[in-house]
C-alpha cells in the first residue's frame, strides 16, 4: 500500500514539475545544435534535370519492353529506374510498376534466377507485402543455403514478428567483420531494447562501410546511426551524422526530415521544422509529410489546419495503389475520429496483425480495442503480445493508457520513468497527451 502511494505521489510531482518548468527547461537544458547554413544548400538542391533524364530513360525502356516483354535485361533496367524514380519523387505508381517489371524478370529468367528472386522479395518488403516475400523465399531458398538467403530470411522474419526464426538466421551468419551481419545484429538488439549494444554494433558497421568506400552503405549507415543517436539523447551526434549523410547524398530527404525533427522536438523551433518539411513535401510528396506538418500545426495550436492535413492524408492513402504501406498511420489517424472512424481503424488493425503480427502491430490492435470501448480485451491482447516483448515508446504509452483504463494505476505508473525519458522520440504533442493521461491518476 505504501509502495503504491509513493508511485502515485512521484507521478503527480513529476507532472507538476514538468508543467511548471516546461518553458524554463526548454531554454536552459536544450542546446541548439542545428544551423540552417549547414543544410540550406541541400534543402534547396535541384535534381530536376536528373529526374527529367531518368524519365526519358524510362520512356525509352517502356517502348523496348512493349516490343519485347520477355527481355530480362531491359525489364531489369526498367524496374531499377522506376524504383529510383519512386525514391526521388514518391509516386507509388512508379514503385508498383517497378515491382511488375521485376516479376516479369523472374518469370523470364531461366539461368541462375535466384538473384532476380531475391530482388523481387526485397521489392515486396518495400510494398509491405511481407507474407508474399516470405512465400517467395521459401519457394526457392533453403534457410541455411547461402548467406544471402539467411540475410533475407532474417529481414522477413523480423517484419513478420517471427523472432525465433530471426534469431536462428542471425546466429547462422554471425561474423563481427561482416557489414550485413552487424547492421542486422544492431536491429536485433534494438528489438531487444539494448540501445547501447545497438549503437556499438552500428558504429562497427559504419567503420566497415567507411573502409569499403561504398557510398550506398555509407549513406545507409550514417542515416541509421543518426536515428539511434537521437533515441539515445545524443542529439549533436545525431545531427552530425545526418549532415554526413547529406554530404554523401545531397538529395537525401530522410536526413533532412531527421533534422526537421531535431528542430521541432529538441529545439522547440516548429517554424524551422515546418520550413524544412514544406520544402521536402514539394520535392518528394509522400503522403506522410501531411502528418508531420499536422503534428507541428497541432503543437502551434492550429488545430483546424492540422485536421485538414490529416483528412488529406487519409483521402490520399485510401487509394488501393498503396496497399498496406500506410496501414499503421491510417489506424492512428482514424482512432482520433468519430465512432465510425474508430470502428474502421479496428478493422484495419485486425488486417494488419494478420499481415504481420509484431508487438507494434499488436499494440495498435490493443489500442484500437481500447478506443472501441473494449478495455478488458485490449488488456488481454497487450499482455499476450506486447508487454515485455517490445520497448518502443509508443507501445509502452499504449500499455500505460490501457492499464489506466482497467484501473491498474500502480502497474501503469511503472512506465513513467521510461516514457519521460523518451520525450524527444515521442515529440511534444504526444508528451502532452501522456501528461494528460497521468493527470487522471
TORLO-226354 format. One record per residue (C-alpha): x, y negated, z negated; residue in one letter. Coordinates in nm, 3 decimals, m for minus. Layout:
<sites>
<x=X; y=Y; z=Z; aa=A> $
...
</sites>
This chain:
<sites>
<x=0.000; y=0.000; z=0.000; aa=X> $
<x=0.282; y=m0.236; z=m0.093; aa=X> $
<x=0.460; y=m0.143; z=0.234; aa=X> $
<x=0.158; y=m0.239; z=0.448; aa=X> $
<x=0.119; y=m0.568; z=0.258; aa=X> $
<x=0.474; y=m0.668; z=0.339; aa=X> $
<x=0.434; y=m0.568; z=0.705; aa=X> $
<x=0.130; y=m0.790; z=0.737; aa=X> $
<x=0.296; y=m1.072; z=0.544; aa=X> $
<x=0.602; y=m1.052; z=0.767; aa=X> $
<x=0.389; y=m1.066; z=1.081; aa=X> $
<x=0.190; y=m1.365; z=0.956; aa=X> $
<x=0.504; y=m1.552; z=0.852; aa=X> $
<x=0.658; y=m1.471; z=1.188; aa=X> $
<x=0.358; y=m1.609; z=1.377; aa=X> $
<x=0.350; y=m1.923; z=1.164; aa=X> $
<x=0.718; y=m1.993; z=1.206; aa=X> $
<x=0.700; y=m1.933; z=1.582; aa=X> $
<x=0.404; y=m2.166; z=1.622; aa=X> $
<x=0.556; y=m2.441; z=1.407; aa=X> $
<x=0.906; y=m2.439; z=1.552; aa=X> $
<x=0.850; y=m2.324; z=1.910; aa=X> $
<x=0.937; y=m2.657; z=2.074; aa=X> $
<x=1.233; y=m2.711; z=1.844; aa=X> $
<x=1.365; y=m2.362; z=1.918; aa=X> $
<x=1.348; y=m2.420; z=2.292; aa=X> $
<x=1.561; y=m2.732; z=2.257; aa=X> $
<x=1.809; y=m2.600; z=2.004; aa=X> $
<x=1.872; y=m2.236; z=2.096; aa=X> $
<x=1.813; y=m2.204; z=2.470; aa=X> $
<x=2.125; y=m2.305; z=2.653; aa=X> $
<x=2.068; y=m2.436; z=3.005; aa=X> $
<x=2.256; y=m2.208; z=3.244; aa=X> $
<x=2.109; y=m2.292; z=3.585; aa=X> $
<x=2.233; y=m2.571; z=3.806; aa=X> $
<x=2.044; y=m2.632; z=4.129; aa=X> $
<x=2.364; y=m2.731; z=4.308; aa=X> $
<x=2.475; y=m2.368; z=4.263; aa=X> $
<x=2.190; y=m2.226; z=4.470; aa=X> $
<x=2.024; y=m2.502; z=4.672; aa=X> $
<x=2.222; y=m2.405; z=4.982; aa=X> $
<x=2.085; y=m2.050; z=4.957; aa=X> $
<x=1.734; y=m2.172; z=4.887; aa=X> $
<x=1.741; y=m2.385; z=5.200; aa=X> $
<x=1.906; y=m2.115; z=5.410; aa=X> $
<x=1.764; y=m2.097; z=5.762; aa=X> $
<x=1.765; y=m1.749; z=5.915; aa=X> $
<x=1.503; y=m1.832; z=6.178; aa=X> $
<x=1.740; y=m1.774; z=6.470; aa=X> $
<x=1.844; y=m1.435; z=6.333; aa=X> $
<x=1.476; y=m1.340; z=6.292; aa=X> $
<x=1.397; y=m1.460; z=6.646; aa=X> $
<x=1.678; y=m1.242; z=6.782; aa=X> $
<x=1.563; y=m0.949; z=6.568; aa=X> $
<x=1.208; y=m0.980; z=6.700; aa=X> $
<x=1.342; y=m0.993; z=7.056; aa=X> $
<x=1.537; y=m0.670; z=6.996; aa=X> $
<x=1.223; y=m0.510; z=6.853; aa=X> $
<x=1.015; y=m0.615; z=7.155; aa=X> $
<x=1.273; y=m0.461; z=7.389; aa=X> $
<x=1.281; y=m0.137; z=7.193; aa=X> $
<x=0.899; y=m0.121; z=7.180; aa=X> $
<x=0.897; y=m0.131; z=7.561; aa=X> $
<x=1.151; y=0.151; z=7.579; aa=X> $
<x=0.954; y=0.359; z=7.330; aa=X> $
<x=0.633; y=0.300; z=7.527; aa=X> $
<x=0.802; y=0.456; z=7.830; aa=X> $
<x=0.964; y=0.741; z=7.637; aa=X> $
<x=0.818; y=0.811; z=7.292; aa=X> $
<x=1.046; y=1.107; z=7.222; aa=X> $
<x=1.386; y=0.937; z=7.247; aa=X> $
<x=1.518; y=0.965; z=6.893; aa=X> $
<x=1.794; y=0.705; z=6.936; aa=X> $
<x=1.555; y=0.429; z=7.040; aa=X> $
<x=1.295; y=0.540; z=6.784; aa=X> $
<x=1.556; y=0.532; z=6.508; aa=X> $
<x=1.685; y=0.188; z=6.608; aa=X> $
<x=1.331; y=0.052; z=6.626; aa=X> $
<x=1.248; y=0.194; z=6.282; aa=X> $
<x=1.561; y=0.039; z=6.132; aa=X> $
<x=1.499; y=m0.304; z=6.282; aa=X> $
<x=1.132; y=m0.307; z=6.179; aa=X> $
<x=1.234; y=m0.216; z=5.824; aa=X> $
<x=1.484; y=m0.504; z=5.822; aa=X> $
<x=1.220; y=m0.744; z=5.951; aa=X> $
<x=0.989; y=m0.635; z=5.668; aa=X> $
<x=1.264; y=m0.703; z=5.415; aa=X> $
<x=1.315; y=m1.051; z=5.561; aa=X> $
<x=0.954; y=m1.156; z=5.624; aa=X> $
<x=0.738; y=m0.936; z=5.401; aa=X> $
<x=0.478; y=m0.837; z=5.663; aa=X> $
<x=0.362; y=m0.490; z=5.555; aa=X> $
<x=0.263; y=m0.404; z=5.913; aa=X> $
<x=0.634; y=m0.403; z=6.002; aa=X> $
<x=0.704; y=m0.157; z=5.721; aa=X> $
<x=0.420; y=0.073; z=5.826; aa=X> $
<x=0.529; y=0.063; z=6.190; aa=X> $
<x=0.886; y=0.139; z=6.079; aa=X> $
<x=0.763; y=0.447; z=5.896; aa=X> $
<x=0.563; y=0.558; z=6.201; aa=X> $
<x=0.881; y=0.537; z=6.410; aa=X> $
<x=1.079; y=0.734; z=6.153; aa=X> $
<x=0.806; y=1.001; z=6.152; aa=X> $
<x=0.844; y=1.019; z=6.530; aa=X> $
<x=1.221; y=1.061; z=6.489; aa=X> $
<x=1.163; y=1.355; z=6.253; aa=X> $
<x=0.911; y=1.508; z=6.493; aa=X> $
<x=1.154; y=1.494; z=6.785; aa=X> $
<x=1.488; y=1.559; z=6.610; aa=X> $
<x=1.595; y=1.918; z=6.672; aa=X> $
<x=1.966; y=1.901; z=6.597; aa=X> $
<x=2.052; y=1.858; z=6.228; aa=X> $
<x=1.714; y=1.699; z=6.140; aa=X> $
<x=1.788; y=1.674; z=5.767; aa=X> $
<x=1.929; y=1.320; z=5.777; aa=X> $
<x=1.622; y=1.186; z=5.954; aa=X> $
<x=1.401; y=1.362; z=5.699; aa=X> $
<x=1.596; y=1.210; z=5.410; aa=X> $
<x=1.545; y=0.867; z=5.568; aa=X> $
<x=1.172; y=0.935; z=5.602; aa=X> $
<x=1.146; y=1.042; z=5.237; aa=X> $
<x=1.311; y=0.713; z=5.135; aa=X> $
<x=1.064; y=0.525; z=5.355; aa=X> $
<x=0.772; y=0.699; z=5.184; aa=X> $
<x=0.912; y=0.591; z=4.847; aa=X> $
<x=0.917; y=0.231; z=4.971; aa=X> $
<x=0.547; y=0.268; z=5.060; aa=X> $
<x=0.477; y=0.416; z=4.714; aa=X> $
<x=0.384; y=0.748; z=4.876; aa=X> $
<x=0.578; y=0.940; z=4.613; aa=X> $
<x=0.399; y=1.273; z=4.642; aa=X> $
<x=0.441; y=1.265; z=5.018; aa=X> $
<x=0.814; y=1.204; z=4.973; aa=X> $
<x=0.836; y=1.492; z=4.726; aa=X> $
<x=0.642; y=1.725; z=4.957; aa=X> $
<x=0.868; y=1.637; z=5.250; aa=X> $
<x=1.182; y=1.701; z=5.046; aa=X> $
<x=1.053; y=2.034; z=4.921; aa=X> $
<x=0.974; y=2.139; z=5.278; aa=X> $
<x=1.336; y=2.142; z=5.389; aa=X> $
<x=1.576; y=2.080; z=5.099; aa=X> $
<x=1.656; y=2.314; z=4.814; aa=X> $
<x=1.701; y=2.127; z=4.487; aa=X> $
<x=2.065; y=2.227; z=4.447; aa=X> $
<x=2.158; y=2.241; z=4.816; aa=X> $
<x=2.351; y=1.916; z=4.858; aa=X> $
<x=2.439; y=1.608; z=4.657; aa=X> $
<x=2.221; y=1.401; z=4.890; aa=X> $
<x=1.916; y=1.618; z=4.822; aa=X> $
<x=1.982; y=1.612; z=4.447; aa=X> $
<x=2.000; y=1.232; z=4.452; aa=X> $
<x=1.670; y=1.203; z=4.634; aa=X> $
<x=1.503; y=1.468; z=4.418; aa=X> $
<x=1.612; y=1.263; z=4.115; aa=X> $
<x=1.468; y=0.943; z=4.264; aa=X> $
<x=1.134; y=1.102; z=4.344; aa=X> $
<x=1.114; y=1.283; z=4.011; aa=X> $
<x=1.167; y=0.954; z=3.824; aa=X> $
<x=0.890; y=0.789; z=4.026; aa=X> $
<x=0.654; y=1.080; z=3.961; aa=X> $
<x=0.733; y=1.098; z=3.589; aa=X> $
<x=0.886; y=1.446; z=3.616; aa=X> $
<x=1.167; y=1.365; z=3.375; aa=X> $
<x=1.272; y=1.725; z=3.308; aa=X> $
<x=1.347; y=1.769; z=3.677; aa=X> $
<x=1.514; y=1.427; z=3.698; aa=X> $
<x=1.748; y=1.519; z=3.412; aa=X> $
<x=1.825; y=1.853; z=3.576; aa=X> $
<x=1.919; y=1.681; z=3.902; aa=X> $
<x=2.128; y=1.419; z=3.722; aa=X> $
<x=2.323; y=1.684; z=3.531; aa=X> $
<x=2.385; y=1.873; z=3.855; aa=X> $
<x=2.560; y=1.575; z=4.017; aa=X> $
<x=2.741; y=1.444; z=3.708; aa=X> $
<x=3.053; y=1.258; z=3.821; aa=X> $
<x=3.172; y=0.941; z=3.648; aa=X> $
<x=3.367; y=0.840; z=3.960; aa=X> $
<x=3.066; y=0.864; z=4.190; aa=X> $
<x=2.876; y=0.540; z=4.252; aa=X> $
<x=2.546; y=0.713; z=4.335; aa=X> $
<x=2.564; y=0.916; z=4.015; aa=X> $
<x=2.642; y=0.611; z=3.798; aa=X> $
<x=2.350; y=0.399; z=3.918; aa=X> $
<x=2.112; y=0.687; z=3.856; aa=X> $
<x=2.263; y=0.760; z=3.515; aa=X> $
<x=2.204; y=0.391; z=3.438; aa=X> $
<x=1.841; y=0.425; z=3.542; aa=X> $
<x=1.806; y=0.736; z=3.325; aa=X> $
<x=1.946; y=0.557; z=3.019; aa=X> $
<x=1.716; y=0.263; z=3.084; aa=X> $
<x=1.423; y=0.505; z=3.078; aa=X> $
<x=1.558; y=0.649; z=2.751; aa=X> $
<x=1.574; y=0.299; z=2.602; aa=X> $
<x=1.954; y=0.282; z=2.572; aa=X> $
<x=2.026; y=m0.058; z=2.726; aa=X> $
<x=2.390; y=m0.065; z=2.610; aa=X> $
<x=2.464; y=0.258; z=2.795; aa=X> $
<x=2.267; y=0.135; z=3.096; aa=X> $
<x=2.479; y=m0.181; z=3.122; aa=X> $
<x=2.804; y=0.009; z=3.066; aa=X> $
<x=2.722; y=0.251; z=3.347; aa=X> $
<x=2.615; y=m0.031; z=3.579; aa=X> $
<x=2.941; y=m0.214; z=3.508; aa=X> $
<x=3.132; y=0.103; z=3.602; aa=X> $
<x=2.923; y=0.132; z=3.918; aa=X> $
<x=2.984; y=m0.232; z=4.005; aa=X> $
<x=3.360; y=m0.179; z=3.970; aa=X> $
<x=3.341; y=0.109; z=4.218; aa=X> $
<x=3.126; y=m0.099; z=4.452; aa=X> $
<x=3.379; y=m0.384; z=4.446; aa=X> $
<x=3.665; y=m0.143; z=4.509; aa=X> $
<x=3.479; y=0.006; z=4.805; aa=X> $
<x=3.436; y=m0.330; z=4.979; aa=X> $
<x=3.093; y=m0.210; z=5.096; aa=X> $
<x=2.870; y=m0.523; z=5.096; aa=X> $
<x=2.539; y=m0.337; z=5.070; aa=X> $
<x=2.626; y=m0.157; z=4.746; aa=X> $
<x=2.798; y=m0.468; z=4.609; aa=X> $
<x=2.477; y=m0.667; z=4.667; aa=X> $
<x=2.264; y=m0.397; z=4.506; aa=X> $
<x=2.499; y=m0.364; z=4.208; aa=X> $
<x=2.515; y=m0.737; z=4.136; aa=X> $
<x=2.141; y=m0.797; z=4.163; aa=X> $
<x=2.052; y=m0.498; z=3.944; aa=X> $
<x=2.309; y=m0.564; z=3.674; aa=X> $
<x=2.183; y=m0.924; z=3.666; aa=X> $
<x=1.841; y=m0.785; z=3.570; aa=X> $
<x=1.985; y=m0.568; z=3.295; aa=X> $
<x=2.191; y=m0.853; z=3.154; aa=X> $
<x=1.873; y=m1.060; z=3.138; aa=X> $
<x=1.690; y=m0.786; z=2.948; aa=X> $
<x=1.981; y=m0.780; z=2.703; aa=X> $
<x=1.966; y=m1.154; z=2.645; aa=X> $
<x=2.292; y=m1.217; z=2.832; aa=X> $
<x=2.138; y=m1.496; z=3.037; aa=X> $
<x=2.463; y=m1.657; z=3.153; aa=X> $
<x=2.589; y=m1.320; z=3.277; aa=X> $
<x=2.256; y=m1.260; z=3.447; aa=X> $
<x=2.268; y=m1.595; z=3.625; aa=X> $
<x=2.632; y=m1.549; z=3.732; aa=X> $
<x=2.552; y=m1.214; z=3.891; aa=X> $
<x=2.251; y=m1.349; z=4.075; aa=X> $
<x=2.486; y=m1.614; z=4.217; aa=X> $
<x=2.737; y=m1.343; z=4.311; aa=X> $
<x=2.455; y=m1.159; z=4.491; aa=X> $
<x=2.382; y=m1.476; z=4.689; aa=X> $
<x=2.748; y=m1.521; z=4.779; aa=X> $
<x=2.738; y=m1.175; z=4.932; aa=X> $
<x=2.390; y=m1.215; z=5.083; aa=X> $
<x=2.281; y=m1.580; z=5.125; aa=X> $
<x=1.927; y=m1.472; z=5.224; aa=X> $
<x=1.871; y=m1.261; z=4.912; aa=X> $
<x=1.526; y=m1.363; z=4.788; aa=X> $
<x=1.541; y=m1.120; z=4.495; aa=X> $
<x=1.832; y=m1.308; z=4.335; aa=X> $
<x=1.663; y=m1.644; z=4.386; aa=X> $
<x=1.348; y=m1.508; z=4.225; aa=X> $
<x=1.561; y=m1.396; z=3.930; aa=X> $
<x=1.699; y=m1.748; z=3.895; aa=X> $
<x=1.344; y=m1.886; z=3.902; aa=X> $
<x=1.257; y=m1.656; z=3.611; aa=X> $
<x=1.556; y=m1.785; z=3.412; aa=X> $
<x=1.442; y=m2.142; z=3.471; aa=X> $
<x=1.089; y=m2.058; z=3.361; aa=X> $
<x=1.126; y=m1.804; z=3.080; aa=X> $
<x=1.461; y=m1.904; z=2.930; aa=X> $
<x=1.496; y=m2.276; z=3.002; aa=X> $
<x=1.133; y=m2.385; z=2.976; aa=X> $
<x=1.163; y=m2.551; z=3.316; aa=X> $
<x=0.848; y=m2.450; z=3.506; aa=X> $
<x=0.889; y=m2.728; z=3.762; aa=X> $
<x=1.222; y=m2.590; z=3.887; aa=X> $
<x=1.088; y=m2.235; z=3.884; aa=X> $
<x=0.793; y=m2.346; z=4.097; aa=X> $
<x=1.022; y=m2.531; z=4.338; aa=X> $
<x=1.217; y=m2.210; z=4.396; aa=X> $
<x=0.910; y=m1.988; z=4.423; aa=X> $
<x=0.725; y=m2.214; z=4.667; aa=X> $
<x=1.030; y=m2.218; z=4.893; aa=X> $
<x=1.059; y=m1.839; z=4.874; aa=X> $
<x=0.691; y=m1.794; z=4.949; aa=X> $
<x=0.732; y=m1.995; z=5.270; aa=X> $
<x=1.031; y=m1.792; z=5.376; aa=X> $
<x=0.924; y=m1.449; z=5.254; aa=X> $
<x=0.545; y=m1.447; z=5.198; aa=X> $
<x=0.495; y=m1.137; z=4.984; aa=X> $
<x=0.159; y=m1.129; z=4.803; aa=X> $
<x=0.312; y=m1.118; z=4.455; aa=X> $
<x=0.456; y=m1.470; z=4.484; aa=X> $
<x=0.099; y=m1.588; z=4.423; aa=X> $
<x=0.103; y=m1.407; z=4.089; aa=X> $
<x=0.440; y=m1.551; z=3.988; aa=X> $
<x=0.322; y=m1.901; z=4.071; aa=X> $
<x=m0.013; y=m1.838; z=3.899; aa=X> $
<x=0.161; y=m1.742; z=3.575; aa=X> $
<x=0.357; y=m2.065; z=3.570; aa=X> $
<x=0.044; y=m2.266; z=3.651; aa=X> $
<x=m0.123; y=m2.094; z=3.357; aa=X> $
<x=0.170; y=m2.195; z=3.139; aa=X> $
<x=0.119; y=m2.554; z=3.256; aa=X> $
<x=m0.249; y=m2.534; z=3.154; aa=X> $
<x=m0.360; y=m2.544; z=3.519; aa=X> $
<x=m0.598; y=m2.252; z=3.482; aa=X> $
<x=m0.814; y=m2.329; z=3.787; aa=X> $
<x=m0.513; y=m2.332; z=4.019; aa=X> $
<x=m0.388; y=m2.010; z=3.860; aa=X> $
<x=m0.725; y=m1.842; z=3.910; aa=X> $
<x=m0.737; y=m1.944; z=4.276; aa=X> $
<x=m0.393; y=m1.793; z=4.335; aa=X> $
<x=m0.491; y=m1.469; z=4.165; aa=X> $
<x=m0.803; y=m1.441; z=4.380; aa=X> $
<x=m0.594; y=m1.500; z=4.692; aa=X> $
<x=m0.360; y=m1.222; z=4.581; aa=X> $
<x=m0.644; y=m0.974; z=4.528; aa=X> $
<x=m0.804; y=m1.060; z=4.862; aa=X> $
<x=m0.475; y=m1.006; z=5.044; aa=X> $
<x=m0.377; y=m0.674; z=4.884; aa=X> $
<x=m0.723; y=m0.527; z=4.931; aa=X> $
<x=m0.605; y=m0.475; z=5.289; aa=X> $
<x=m0.565; y=m0.100; z=5.339; aa=X> $
<x=m0.228; y=m0.161; z=5.506; aa=X> $
<x=m0.074; y=m0.199; z=5.160; aa=X> $
<x=m0.189; y=0.143; z=5.044; aa=X> $
<x=m0.089; y=0.190; z=4.678; aa=X> $
<x=0.202; y=m0.057; z=4.688; aa=X> $
<x=0.031; y=m0.317; z=4.469; aa=X> $
<x=m0.192; y=m0.096; z=4.254; aa=X> $
<x=m0.030; y=m0.187; z=3.921; aa=X> $
<x=m0.062; y=m0.558; z=3.996; aa=X> $
<x=m0.425; y=m0.512; z=4.103; aa=X> $
<x=m0.508; y=m0.332; z=3.780; aa=X> $
<x=m0.360; y=m0.607; z=3.564; aa=X> $
<x=m0.541; y=m0.883; z=3.752; aa=X> $
<x=m0.878; y=m0.707; z=3.765; aa=X> $
<x=m0.867; y=m0.638; z=3.391; aa=X> $
<x=m0.873; y=m1.014; z=3.336; aa=X> $
<x=m1.200; y=m1.041; z=3.532; aa=X> $
<x=m1.567; y=m0.961; z=3.470; aa=X> $
<x=m1.713; y=m0.623; z=3.375; aa=X> $
<x=m1.735; y=m0.506; z=3.736; aa=X> $
<x=m1.370; y=m0.601; z=3.790; aa=X> $
<x=m1.269; y=m0.411; z=3.477; aa=X> $
<x=m1.456; y=m0.102; z=3.592; aa=X> $
<x=m1.280; y=m0.122; z=3.929; aa=X> $
<x=m0.946; y=m0.161; z=3.751; aa=X> $
<x=m1.015; y=0.160; z=3.558; aa=X> $
<x=m1.085; y=0.347; z=3.882; aa=X> $
<x=m0.759; y=0.223; z=4.036; aa=X> $
<x=m0.568; y=0.311; z=3.717; aa=X> $
<x=m0.701; y=0.666; z=3.735; aa=X> $
<x=m0.594; y=0.692; z=4.100; aa=X> $
<x=m0.250; y=0.551; z=4.018; aa=X> $
<x=m0.200; y=0.814; z=3.748; aa=X> $
<x=m0.296; y=1.083; z=3.999; aa=X> $
<x=m0.040; y=0.935; z=4.239; aa=X> $
<x=0.233; y=0.924; z=3.974; aa=X> $
<x=0.193; y=0.997; z=3.605; aa=X> $
<x=0.462; y=0.795; z=3.429; aa=X> $
<x=0.446; y=0.637; z=3.082; aa=X> $
<x=0.398; y=0.299; z=3.251; aa=X> $
<x=0.106; y=0.405; z=3.472; aa=X> $
<x=m0.050; y=0.595; z=3.181; aa=X> $
<x=m0.016; y=0.284; z=2.966; aa=X> $
<x=m0.205; y=0.085; z=3.229; aa=X> $
<x=m0.475; y=0.354; z=3.225; aa=X> $
<x=m0.496; y=0.330; z=2.845; aa=X> $
<x=m0.521; y=m0.047; z=2.866; aa=X> $
<x=m0.794; y=m0.020; z=3.130; aa=X> $
<x=m0.984; y=0.218; z=2.900; aa=X> $
<x=m0.950; y=m0.034; z=2.616; aa=X> $
<x=m1.082; y=m0.319; z=2.830; aa=X> $
<x=m1.374; y=m0.096; z=2.933; aa=X> $
<x=m1.475; y=m0.052; z=2.567; aa=X> $
<x=m1.322; y=0.294; z=2.527; aa=X> $
<x=m1.078; y=0.214; z=2.246; aa=X> $
<x=m1.063; y=0.564; z=2.098; aa=X> $
<x=m0.998; y=0.725; z=2.436; aa=X> $
<x=m0.735; y=0.460; z=2.507; aa=X> $
<x=m0.553; y=0.550; z=2.185; aa=X> $
<x=m0.567; y=0.922; z=2.259; aa=X> $
<x=m0.417; y=0.865; z=2.604; aa=X> $
<x=m0.150; y=0.630; z=2.468; aa=X> $
<x=m0.047; y=0.881; z=2.201; aa=X> $
<x=m0.029; y=1.165; z=2.451; aa=X> $
<x=0.156; y=0.996; z=2.737; aa=X> $
<x=0.312; y=0.666; z=2.624; aa=X> $
<x=0.411; y=0.628; z=2.259; aa=X> $
<x=0.778; y=0.732; z=2.209; aa=X> $
<x=0.803; y=0.801; z=2.584; aa=X> $
<x=0.888; y=0.452; z=2.710; aa=X> $
<x=1.048; y=0.140; z=2.568; aa=X> $
<x=0.911; y=m0.101; z=2.827; aa=X> $
<x=0.783; y=m0.417; z=2.651; aa=X> $
<x=0.452; y=m0.429; z=2.842; aa=X> $
<x=0.372; y=m0.070; z=2.746; aa=X> $
<x=0.462; y=m0.148; z=2.384; aa=X> $
<x=0.235; y=m0.452; z=2.392; aa=X> $
<x=m0.047; y=m0.232; z=2.521; aa=X> $
<x=0.022; y=0.009; z=2.235; aa=X> $
<x=0.007; y=m0.270; z=1.978; aa=X> $
<x=m0.324; y=m0.400; z=2.113; aa=X> $
<x=m0.477; y=m0.051; z=2.133; aa=X> $
<x=m0.370; y=0.028; z=1.777; aa=X> $
<x=m0.519; y=m0.300; z=1.655; aa=X> $
<x=m0.847; y=m0.222; z=1.831; aa=X> $
<x=m0.857; y=0.111; z=1.647; aa=X> $
<x=m0.798; y=m0.058; z=1.308; aa=X> $
<x=m0.445; y=0.082; z=1.280; aa=X> $
<x=m0.286; y=m0.251; z=1.192; aa=X> $
<x=0.007; y=m0.113; z=0.995; aa=X> $
<x=0.111; y=0.108; z=1.288; aa=X> $
<x=0.064; y=m0.184; z=1.528; aa=X> $
<x=0.287; y=m0.414; z=1.326; aa=X> $
<x=0.584; y=m0.179; z=1.360; aa=X> $
<x=0.613; y=m0.304; z=1.718; aa=X> $
<x=0.651; y=m0.673; z=1.625; aa=X> $
<x=1.030; y=m0.680; z=1.597; aa=X> $
<x=1.097; y=m0.524; z=1.937; aa=X> $
<x=0.828; y=m0.728; z=2.112; aa=X> $
<x=0.952; y=m1.052; z=1.959; aa=X> $
<x=1.298; y=m0.968; z=2.093; aa=X> $
<x=1.154; y=m0.918; z=2.443; aa=X> $
<x=1.023; y=m1.275; z=2.479; aa=X> $
<x=1.248; y=m1.353; z=2.777; aa=X> $
<x=1.145; y=m1.039; z=2.963; aa=X> $
<x=0.773; y=m1.082; z=2.890; aa=X> $
<x=0.762; y=m1.456; z=2.955; aa=X> $
<x=0.585; y=m1.743; z=2.774; aa=X> $
<x=0.229; y=m1.662; z=2.886; aa=X> $
<x=0.244; y=m1.300; z=2.775; aa=X> $
<x=0.410; y=m1.400; z=2.447; aa=X> $
<x=0.125; y=m1.642; z=2.382; aa=X> $
<x=m0.118; y=m1.353; z=2.430; aa=X> $
<x=0.095; y=m1.144; z=2.195; aa=X> $
<x=0.081; y=m1.407; z=1.919; aa=X> $
<x=m0.296; y=m1.441; z=1.963; aa=X> $
<x=m0.334; y=m1.065; z=1.914; aa=X> $
<x=m0.130; y=m1.080; z=1.593; aa=X> $
<x=m0.335; y=m1.369; z=1.464; aa=X> $
<x=m0.624; y=m1.127; z=1.448; aa=X> $
<x=m0.448; y=m0.933; z=1.169; aa=X> $
</sites>
